[in-house]
Amino acid sequence: LFRAGHGSLLEHPRHGTHGICVLARQNLEAHAALVPNPAAKRCAIMLATVRIRHKAGWLSILGVHAPPPIRACGSENAETLAEVARWIEAGRLTRGIGTALSGDPVVVAGDLNAHPLSASLANLRDRGLVEACAATHWRPILTWAPRRWFPYAAKLDYVLVGRHLRP
């Protein structure tokens, strides 16, 4: 990637599996920052915010890895996704968060740890977001398998864009 004109905007390595790295083409005007998870306590993973200038103005991306919906994390998955949804109306940010500014068209991308019919995803859709994959593919694409050798069995990873953006 680096030889192809990409560079690192943000690197937050961690031991284990939840580090964050944001890459972008080097000729883009872009800024990135980490923000604490606003709702999670025990299972918190930082969120990445990225603001990129494009032809029509600015676009903000929220990189979200929501806590898994397991007993050890309690309701932190639903609380995290509900808080992110509160920041969005009609596919735009209603407040600034990290490098993302109020009024920017928004993309929410990452491992949301939510199934396609969940109330959390319905809440994000109600805020003016559509799933990019569903808008461009006729069949669902699964992204999670319980074991490396097991076939993909569920969809937990998403790119959600404002309805006014073309995926």
N, C-alpha and C positions, 0 to 999 in steps of 0.2 A: 504493500500500500504506500509506503513512504516513497518508493521510486516512481509510483504512479501519480505523484503530486498531492498526496495526502499527508497531513500532519496531526499531531496530538493537541487537542484543545484543553484536555483535562485528563489527568491520571490520578487515580486513587486506589493504589494496590492494597489488598488486604490478604491476610492469611485465610485460606479456605476458598470459598467459591463466590464471594460477593464483592469483588473488586469492580471498579468502574473505570472505563476508558472511553473518552469521546474523541472520535477522529472526524476530520473534515478536510475537504479539498483546501489546499493552501491558498488558492486565489479568492476564497470567500471571506467576506468580512463577517466574523463570527466570534461570539463570546460564550464562555461556559462557566458554570459554578455549581458547587454542591450545596444542597440545603438539607437540613435534618428532616426526617420523616415527621410530619406534623401530628400524627395520631398514634404511631406505634411506640411501645415502651420496651418490652422484652425482645421483640423480633424486628427491631427497626433496621432498615437499610436506607442509606442516604438516597436522595433523589438528585438527578442531574438536571440542570436547566441550561438550555442552549438558545441563543438568539442569533439568527442568521439573516443577513440582508440578501434579498433576492430582487428580481426585476420589479415586482409590484410593491416592494417595501420590506418590512421585517416579518419574520416568522419565528415563533417561539416553540421549542420542543421541550416537553417534560418527559424525562427518562425515569420511569417508575418501575421498581421491583417491589411489588406489594408483598407483605409477609404471607407465608403459606397459611391456608385455612385449616390449621391443625390445632388440637387442644392446647398445646404448649403456648401458642400465640394468641389464644382467646379470640376475640372479635377484631383483632388489629387489621386483618385484611379488609373487612368491610368498612372499618373506620377510616383507613388510609384512602381507599377509593372514594368514599363519600366526601372526604375533605378535598381531594383533588377535584371532584365534580363541583364542589361549591366555588371553585376558582374560575369556573367556565360558564359562559352563557352564550348561546347562539354561535358556538364554535370559536369564541374569542375569550381571552383572559379578562376577568373582572377585577383583578388585582395583580400587582407585581409580585413575583416570587423568584428570588435569585436574579439571574440575568434577564428573565422573561418579564416583559412589561405589560401593564394593563392595556387592553385594546388590541393586542397582537392576535392574529390568527394563531391557533394552537394545534399542535400535534401531541398526542399522548402515546408514548411507545414504551414497550417493555414487557416483562413477565408480570402480568397482573394477577396471576394465580387465581383466575376466575373462569368458570365455564361460560360458554357463549350465551346461555339463557339465564345467567345469574342476575339478581336484582342490582348488583353493583355495576354491571355492564349496561343494564337498562337505564340506570341513573345517568351514566355518561352519555348514552345515546340521547336521552331526554335533554341534555345540555347542548345538543347540536353537533354531536360527533358521529361519524360513521366509520365502520371498520374498513380499512383500505383493502384488505384481502377479499372480503365479501363483496365489495363494490367492483372488483376486477376479476374475480374467479367464480365459476359457476358451481364449484363444489368446495366444501370446507377443507382447509389444510390443517392437519393435526400437528402439534408442536411438542408434545410431551409423551414420554414413555416411562413406565415405572422402573424399568431396568434397561441397561444398554442393549441387551440382546433381544428385548421385547419390542414388538412393533409399536409405533406411535399410537396412542389410545385416546388422547384428549387435546383440546386446544386451550392453552393458558397464556400464550404470548400474542400481543396485539400491536397494531399501529392504527390508532384512531385519529381521524382528521376532521376538521370542520366541514360541514356540508358544502360550503362555498369553495373549498379547495378540491382540485381534481387529483385523486390518488394516482 
